[in-house]
C-alpha cells in the first residue's frame, strides 16, 4: 500500500522468490485479497480489514 506521496507504507509477505502478477478481492465479504504468484506457481490469499471495490461487468 502506498500513501498519497507514493511512499510504501505496507507490504504483504509474499515470500523471497515471489513474482506477484495479478490480484483481486473476493470471499464472502470481499475482504480477501487473492494474489497470483508466478515465481512460486501459486495463489496467495490475505484476509484484509477492508473490502475491495466492486467490479463492473463488461457491456
HUMORA-V779554 format. One record per helix or strand of 2 or more residues. SS is the DSSP state (~ for helix, > for strand). FROM is the first residue (numbers start at 1). LEN is the number of residues. If there is no record, write none. Layout:
ss;from;len
SS;FROM;LEN
SS;FROM;LEN
//
This chain:
ss;from;len
>;20;7
>;32;6
>;42;6
//
